[in-house]
Amino acid sequence: MRAAAAVNPAVAAGVGRTALLVAAARAIETHRPDALARDPFAEHFVRAAPASAGWPVRPDQVPAGEADPLWGRLGRYFGLRTRVLDDHLLRAARQGVRQVVLLGAGLDCRAFRLDWPPGCVVLEVDTAGMLTFKQAVLDRVGAAPTARRRVLAADLRLDWSEALRAAGFDAAAPTAWLAEGLLLYLPAAAERRLVATVDRLSAPGSSLAYEVKPGVEAPRVRASPVYAAARQRAGIDLLSLFDGGPRPDTAGDLTARGWTVTARTPYDFTAVHGRGPRPEPDDALAANRWCFATRGEEVRGRGRSRPAEHGDDGAAAAARRR
């Protein structure tokens, strides 16, 4: 599997390396007996890149378990986030949406591991290097998509709308947009442009799920074991990667554009699922918000859309590949 890493160094450092961090967390989650989400491809990405080849991919490789600030606490955060956003996208698909766009898709494998309804198209947008590395690993393990999958190499800090259309995006169809672990790293101006682009390209019945960390954390929070462990053990300085400028009010922007926006904390979903990270003093996860925006208008042939529900339900769980 090491040969795949030679295709492109896109995941060796910077934001690209965080994709490997999330993949390792998903791999560990996959092998938990009480897994919130399962991604059978995740550990292959981790082992394919020299930067992460020695990282754990199973719970028994994390001796401290959930007490480990990196592979336990932060890892469980990523597992919970994966589950919540899986459910959000599958719920949109059940309500009639057949077009999904993953912005900053990274090493996400939703196009391969979720049971999509017939006719679903999943478009993945990321840098050319990331997509090349990802495809090399997927080819090596013989992965087959469960939806029509299209990929687009683009810099999301710039204008990517015409390239998306050229890749087959249909602006007349409702879309489920996802910006998972993306906006935290974008400059404020790029975040505003991205939101304006999503709004311009979204037909009635569309939704957008995204993650934000408003404001700048206090020094005692920035000294959190989560940040220290990521820096010292994974070589990822998250604080230096987060954009340090004032953050835009994306929820307010979307509301002004006619969207309905709901913001939740990760701990809301820990309560729903009965597992996941819990609050602690000087908490590096406390400021994080998972936001769900909808237009709440009709999806043709499916009746009136409603704002996304933000807990798990039986149908979404049944649709996930186990």
C-alpha positions as CSV (number, residue, x, y, z in Angstrom):
1,M,0.0,0.0,0.0
2,R,3.0,2.3,0.5
3,A,3.3,2.7,-3.3
4,A,0.0,4.7,-3.4
5,A,1.6,7.5,-1.3
6,A,4.2,8.1,-4.0
7,V,1.4,9.4,-6.3
8,N,1.2,12.8,-4.6
9,P,2.5,14.3,-1.3
10,A,-0.8,16.3,-0.8
11,V,-1.5,14.6,2.5
12,A,2.0,14.9,4.0
13,A,1.5,18.3,5.7
14,G,-0.8,21.2,6.5
15,V,-4.6,20.8,6.1
16,G,-4.0,17.8,3.9
17,R,-2.5,15.9,6.8
18,T,-5.7,16.5,8.8
19,A,-7.5,14.3,6.3
20,L,-5.3,11.5,7.5
21,L,-6.1,12.3,11.1
22,V,-9.8,12.1,10.4
23,A,-9.3,8.8,8.5
24,A,-7.4,7.3,11.4
25,A,-10.3,8.3,13.7
26,R,-12.8,6.8,11.4
27,A,-10.8,3.6,11.2
28,I,-10.7,3.3,15.0
29,E,-14.4,4.0,15.2
30,T,-15.1,1.4,12.6
31,H,-13.6,-1.3,14.8
32,R,-15.4,-0.3,18.0
33,P,-18.1,-2.7,19.1
34,D,-20.4,0.3,19.6
35,A,-19.3,2.1,16.4
36,L,-21.3,5.2,15.5
37,A,-20.1,4.9,11.9
38,R,-18.1,2.4,9.8
39,D,-15.7,3.2,7.1
40,P,-13.9,0.1,5.8
41,F,-11.6,2.3,3.5
42,A,-10.3,4.6,6.2
43,E,-7.4,2.5,7.5
44,H,-6.1,1.9,3.9
45,F,-5.6,5.7,3.5
46,V,-3.7,5.8,6.9
47,R,-1.4,2.9,6.0
48,A,-0.8,4.3,2.5
49,A,0.8,7.5,3.6
50,P,4.3,7.5,5.2
51,A,3.2,10.4,7.4
52,S,0.5,8.3,9.1
53,A,1.7,4.7,8.5
54,G,2.4,4.2,12.2
55,W,-0.8,5.7,13.6
56,P,-3.4,3.5,15.3
57,V,-6.4,2.2,13.3
58,R,-8.0,0.0,15.8
59,P,-9.1,0.6,19.4
60,D,-6.7,-2.0,20.9
61,Q,-3.9,0.2,19.5
62,V,-4.9,3.0,21.8
63,P,-4.0,1.7,25.3
64,A,-5.6,4.7,27.1
65,G,-8.9,4.3,25.2
66,E,-11.2,7.3,25.4
67,A,-9.0,8.9,27.9
68,D,-6.4,9.5,25.1
69,P,-6.9,13.2,24.1
70,L,-6.0,12.5,20.5
71,W,-7.2,9.0,19.4
72,G,-9.8,8.7,22.2
73,R,-11.5,12.1,22.7
74,L,-10.8,13.8,19.4
75,G,-11.2,10.5,17.6
76,R,-14.6,9.9,19.1
77,Y,-15.5,13.5,18.1
78,F,-14.8,12.7,14.5
79,G,-16.7,9.4,14.7
80,L,-19.7,11.2,16.1
81,R,-19.4,14.0,13.4
82,T,-19.3,11.3,10.7
83,R,-22.4,9.6,12.0
84,V,-24.4,12.9,12.3
85,L,-23.5,14.1,8.8
86,D,-24.1,10.6,7.3
87,D,-27.6,10.7,8.8
88,H,-28.2,14.3,7.5
89,L,-27.3,13.4,3.9
90,L,-29.2,10.1,3.9
91,R,-32.3,11.9,5.3
92,A,-32.1,14.5,2.5
93,A,-31.8,11.7,-0.1
94,R,-34.9,9.9,1.4
95,Q,-36.8,13.2,1.0
96,G,-36.0,13.3,-2.7
97,V,-32.7,15.0,-3.1
98,R,-30.6,13.2,-5.6
99,Q,-27.5,15.5,-5.9
100,V,-24.9,15.6,-3.1
101,V,-21.8,17.9,-3.2
102,L,-19.0,17.3,-0.7
103,L,-17.0,20.5,-0.4
104,G,-13.4,19.7,0.7
105,A,-14.2,16.0,0.5
106,G,-10.8,14.9,1.7
107,L,-10.7,11.2,2.3
108,D,-14.4,10.9,2.9
109,C,-15.9,7.8,1.4
110,R,-19.6,8.4,1.6
111,A,-19.9,7.7,-2.2
112,F,-18.7,4.2,-1.4
113,R,-19.9,3.2,2.0
114,L,-23.5,4.6,2.2
115,D,-26.5,3.0,0.6
116,W,-27.8,5.8,-1.6
117,P,-31.2,5.6,-3.2
118,P,-31.2,4.9,-7.0
119,G,-30.2,7.9,-9.1
120,C,-28.1,9.7,-6.5
121,V,-25.0,11.6,-7.8
122,V,-22.2,12.4,-5.3
123,L,-19.7,15.2,-6.4
124,E,-16.5,15.4,-4.5
125,V,-14.6,18.7,-4.6
126,D,-11.0,19.0,-3.3
127,T,-7.5,19.7,-4.5
128,A,-6.0,17.7,-7.3
129,G,-3.3,16.2,-5.1
130,M,-5.8,15.0,-2.5
131,L,-8.1,13.4,-5.1
132,T,-5.2,11.7,-6.8
133,F,-4.0,10.2,-3.6
134,K,-7.5,9.1,-2.7
135,Q,-8.2,7.5,-6.0
136,A,-4.9,5.6,-6.0
137,V,-5.8,4.0,-2.7
138,L,-9.4,3.3,-3.7
139,D,-8.2,1.7,-6.9
140,R,-5.8,-0.5,-5.0
141,V,-8.5,-1.9,-2.8
142,G,-11.0,-2.3,-5.6
143,A,-13.6,0.1,-4.1
144,A,-16.9,0.4,-6.1
145,P,-19.1,3.5,-5.5
146,T,-22.7,3.0,-4.4
147,A,-23.8,6.2,-6.2
148,R,-22.8,7.9,-9.4
149,R,-19.6,9.6,-8.3
150,R,-17.9,12.6,-9.9
151,V,-14.8,14.4,-8.8
152,L,-13.7,17.9,-9.3
153,A,-10.2,19.3,-8.5
154,A,-10.6,22.9,-7.4
155,D,-9.3,25.4,-4.9
156,L,-12.3,26.3,-2.8
157,R,-10.7,29.7,-1.9
158,L,-11.3,30.7,-5.5
159,D,-14.2,30.6,-7.9
160,W,-15.2,27.0,-8.5
161,S,-18.8,27.3,-9.7
162,E,-18.3,27.0,-13.4
163,A,-16.0,24.0,-12.9
164,L,-18.7,22.4,-10.8
165,R,-21.2,22.9,-13.6
166,A,-18.8,21.5,-16.1
167,A,-18.4,18.4,-13.9
168,G,-22.2,17.7,-14.3
169,F,-23.7,19.7,-11.5
170,D,-27.3,20.6,-12.1
171,A,-28.2,23.9,-10.6
172,A,-31.9,23.3,-11.3
173,A,-32.0,20.3,-8.9
174,P,-32.0,20.5,-5.1
175,T,-28.7,19.7,-3.6
176,A,-27.4,18.4,-0.3
177,W,-24.2,20.4,0.3
178,L,-21.7,19.3,3.0
179,A,-18.7,21.4,4.2
180,E,-17.3,19.0,6.9
181,G,-14.1,20.3,8.6
182,L,-13.6,22.9,5.9
183,L,-14.7,26.4,7.0
184,L,-12.3,26.4,10.0
185,Y,-9.4,26.6,7.6
186,L,-10.7,29.1,5.1
187,P,-10.0,32.9,5.3
188,A,-13.2,34.8,6.1
189,A,-13.5,36.2,2.6
190,A,-13.3,32.8,1.1
191,E,-15.9,31.5,3.5
192,R,-18.2,34.3,2.5
193,R,-17.6,33.6,-1.3
194,L,-18.3,29.9,-0.7
195,V,-21.6,30.6,1.0
196,A,-22.6,33.1,-1.7
197,T,-21.8,30.4,-4.3
198,V,-23.8,27.7,-2.5
199,D,-26.7,30.1,-2.2
200,R,-26.5,31.0,-5.9
201,L,-26.4,27.4,-7.1
202,S,-29.0,26.0,-4.7
203,A,-32.5,25.2,-6.0
204,P,-35.5,25.1,-3.7
205,G,-35.2,22.1,-1.4
206,S,-31.5,22.3,-1.0
207,S,-29.6,22.0,2.3
208,L,-26.1,22.8,3.6
209,A,-24.5,21.2,6.6
210,Y,-21.2,22.8,7.9
211,E,-18.9,23.0,10.9
212,V,-17.7,26.2,12.4
213,K,-15.7,27.4,15.4
214,P,-16.8,31.0,16.1
215,G,-14.3,33.4,17.6
216,V,-10.8,32.9,19.0
217,E,-10.4,30.5,22.0
218,A,-9.0,31.6,25.3
219,P,-5.3,30.8,26.0
220,R,-6.2,28.1,28.5
221,V,-8.3,26.4,25.9
222,R,-5.5,26.7,23.3
223,A,-3.3,24.8,25.8
224,S,-5.8,21.9,25.7
225,P,-4.3,18.4,25.7
226,V,-6.2,17.8,22.4
227,Y,-4.2,20.5,20.6
228,A,-1.0,19.5,22.3
229,A,-1.4,15.8,21.4
230,A,-2.3,16.5,17.8
231,R,0.9,18.7,17.5
232,Q,3.3,16.4,19.4
233,R,2.1,13.0,18.3
234,A,0.6,13.5,14.8
235,G,2.6,16.5,13.7
236,I,-0.5,18.6,13.1
237,D,-0.6,22.1,14.7
238,L,-4.4,22.7,14.4
239,L,-4.2,26.1,16.0
240,S,-1.8,27.3,13.3
241,L,-4.0,25.8,10.6
242,F,-7.2,27.5,11.8
243,D,-7.7,30.9,10.1
244,G,-6.9,33.4,12.8
245,G,-9.0,36.3,11.5
246,P,-12.5,37.3,12.7
247,R,-15.0,34.8,11.6
248,P,-18.0,35.7,9.4
249,D,-21.5,35.2,10.7
250,T,-22.4,32.5,8.2
251,A,-25.6,31.5,9.9
252,G,-26.7,35.1,9.8
253,D,-25.7,35.4,6.2
254,L,-27.7,32.3,5.2
255,T,-30.7,33.5,7.2
256,A,-30.6,36.8,5.4
257,R,-30.6,34.9,2.1
258,G,-33.8,33.0,3.1
259,W,-32.4,29.9,4.6
260,T,-33.5,28.3,7.9
261,V,-30.4,27.6,10.1
262,T,-30.1,25.5,13.2
263,A,-26.8,25.3,15.1
264,R,-26.0,22.4,17.5
265,T,-23.1,21.4,19.7
266,P,-21.4,18.0,19.5
267,Y,-22.6,17.3,23.0
268,D,-26.2,17.5,21.8
269,F,-25.5,14.5,19.7
270,T,-23.5,12.7,22.4
271,A,-26.8,12.9,24.4
272,V,-28.8,11.5,21.4
273,H,-26.5,8.6,20.7
274,G,-25.4,7.9,24.3
275,R,-21.7,7.9,23.3
276,G,-19.2,10.4,22.1
277,P,-17.1,13.2,23.7
278,R,-18.4,15.0,26.8
279,P,-17.7,18.5,28.1
280,E,-14.5,19.0,30.1
281,P,-12.7,22.0,31.6
282,D,-10.9,24.3,29.1
283,D,-12.5,22.3,26.4
284,A,-11.1,22.4,22.8
285,L,-14.4,21.1,21.4
286,A,-16.8,23.4,23.3
287,A,-16.8,26.2,20.7
288,N,-17.5,23.9,17.8
289,R,-20.9,24.1,16.1
290,W,-22.5,21.8,13.6
291,C,-24.9,23.8,11.5
292,F,-27.8,22.7,9.3
293,A,-29.3,25.1,6.8
294,T,-32.3,24.4,4.6
295,R,-34.4,26.4,2.2
296,G,-37.6,24.5,3.2
297,E,-39.2,24.7,-0.2
298,E,-40.6,21.9,-2.4
299,V,-38.6,19.1,-3.8
300,R,-40.4,18.2,-7.1
301,G,-42.6,15.1,-6.7
302,R,-41.8,14.7,-3.0
303,G,-44.0,17.3,-1.3
304,R,-42.7,20.0,1.0
305,S,-39.2,19.7,2.4
306,R,-38.7,20.5,6.1
307,P,-35.7,21.6,8.1
308,A,-33.3,18.7,8.6
309,E,-33.8,16.7,11.8
310,H,-30.6,16.6,13.9
311,G,-30.8,13.3,15.7
312,D,-30.5,9.7,14.5
313,D,-33.5,7.8,13.3
314,G,-34.1,4.2,12.5
315,A,-34.4,4.6,8.7
316,A,-31.0,6.4,8.5
317,A,-29.4,3.8,10.6
318,A,-30.9,1.0,8.5
319,A,-29.6,2.7,5.3
320,R,-26.0,2.7,6.5
321,R,-23.8,-0.2,5.5
322,R,-22.8,-2.2,8.5
